Amino acid sequence: MLSAFRIRPARDYSSPPPQGLGASPGRRAGVRIAERVLVDAASSLVGFAVGHSLIPWPIIRPVVEPVPPGHFAALFALFFLLLLTAFWRHGLYGTRASVLNLWEMSQTVKAFFISSAFYLALLFLLNIPGDRAAVLLSLAGSIALTVLSRRVVACVSRTRRLRQGTGRRVLVVGCGEMGRLVVKKILDAHHTDRTVVGFVDDTSPMATYVPLGNGATARTMDRCRVVGRTKDIETIVGDLDVDELLIDETTVGAEAVDEMFELTRRIDVAVGIVPRFADPGVDRLCLEDLGALPVLRPHPPTPRRAYRAAKRIFDLCGSLALLVLTAPLLILAYLALRMGSRGPVIFHQERIGQNGKPFRIYKFRTMDLDAAPYDYSPASDHDPRITRLGRILRTSGFDELPQLLNVFRGEMSLVGPRPEMAFIVDTYTELQRRRLEVKPGITGVWQLSPDRHAQIHENIEYDFYYIHHRSLLLDAMILVETVFATLGMLFRRIRQRWRGQDPIRAAGGAPSLVPSVGAGAGSRAVEERLAASDPRRE
């Protein structure tokens, strides 16, 4: 749903030892947990106060009567104790890093529902008097504010961690493809509270800077420095105050891994192995005991019929509701495009859907009619090919709204992998074709990721994450994250325009070469000719 992209200047994330912190990893973790507990307490307290009319809110005030302060304090203490227990049991005060913080958001919602159920049951069993409307409004306000506050705190923590070099200090062993990907994921994981100190590698020149990502991604992503060799790991760990080693299995041999495991036991440093990226992924393997011999078996992503039916109902209701809610915007955009430029208002193009079935995708046209239909996407909003109204539509993501018709017809889903064109799919490997197992979506994990400026199949891990973990709750969290991302993008663009800055030139980065799909429809012959001349075109 987000058609804009973000480009950052190249920065070195090889972090020196923190100066003057004087805190052990355990103490830093304790401070981080205390901060999260205080934020959760404050957000849920505000939600409870609004729901019980202790804070004068125009909508809530006529519905419920304020409660005595003592009674309110007892109710909130009971609820927050249950909430804190549920959050702790669901691992929400740990350092687990998930894609776009989606795991944390979904676990937050689950823990809230569990704690709310226990809270309501205790109110009934203990016969505690209270206004049902106030209780329900309090729970709804608390969950909304807690999810929002955790989202804000994650962004603030990431900014502080990158600027100050704080957090759990990680040394990555091996700067191959997976090693670079590990560093990039740590930088993008807002809540993981980790800082990368550098690479250890035996083949790359010392003190050189390794670009993160691969393929098109490596042109615009950040970089990290090679700080030493594997034989010097013990010295490097002491000099750089390293808390954790992450080993790239594709770069380091099995014997070296055994040696590092022995080394970490001796110097008391946490260690982890990043396996080769493949399908099935490690997160889809289960351990079976076969006469004291461990056997790994994959869990195939085959959701039950009930899930497929529920998702279809979810898509139907969601697309119909969004079509009704955005009807004024659709009509306004249609009339503005019709009067403001010549040519068709709706751009359509053949894409590949679930199980390789082709379908026709719809978007609002945002570029001039004489623009090359399969040229690279504009590097900035000042590209002369983009129409005046097209800049507004692309920035807001409203050019994607006609795809709600694709969702209503069953060709797409609200949430899913982004659809690609036929000549790109023809080049897929067997691994990449697995992304066609599910319906494509308007928004999704890849569409919201920092790598959305690169080609879809170059960052296949996002689609695999969704395929392996898909659920209605995950879809709901992705939709919520889409709202956050859209509002954040609009705020950044408005601020840049207020300051008179070009978003690309202000960032100091190279342009992103994402093939354009919004310039207009072209013939199949043009499509095949462009595909043959440059495989990066879409």
Secondary structure as UniProt FT lines:
FT   HELIX           25..51
FT   TURN            52..53
FT   TURN            58..63
FT   HELIX           69..89
FT   TURN            90..93
FT   HELIX           99..101
FT   HELIX           102..125
FT   TURN            126..127
FT   HELIX           132..164
FT   STRAND          168..173
FT   HELIX           177..188
FT   TURN            190..191
FT   STRAND          194..200
FT   TURN            206..207
FT   STRAND          209..211
FT   HELIX           215..219
FT   STRAND          223..228
FT   HELIX           230..232
FT   HELIX           233..239
FT   TURN            240..241
FT   STRAND          244..248
FT   TURN            249..251
FT   HELIX           254..267
FT   STRAND          270..274
FT   HELIX           282..284
FT   STRAND          285..290
FT   TURN            291..292
FT   STRAND          293..298
FT   HELIX           305..325
FT   HELIX           327..340
FT   STRAND          346..352
FT   HELIX           354..356
FT   STRAND          358..364
FT   TURN            369..370
FT   TURN            373..374
FT   TURN            381..382
FT   TURN            384..385
FT   HELIX           388..396
FT   HELIX           398..400
FT   TURN            401..402
FT   HELIX           403..408
FT   TURN            409..410
FT   STRAND          413..415
FT   HELIX           422..425
FT   TURN            426..427
FT   TURN            430..431
FT   HELIX           432..437
FT   STRAND          441..443
FT   HELIX           445..448
FT   TURN            450..453
FT   HELIX           456..459
FT   HELIX           460..469
FT   HELIX           472..498
FT   TURN            499..500
FT   HELIX           503..507
FT   HELIX           524..533
FT   TURN            535..536
//
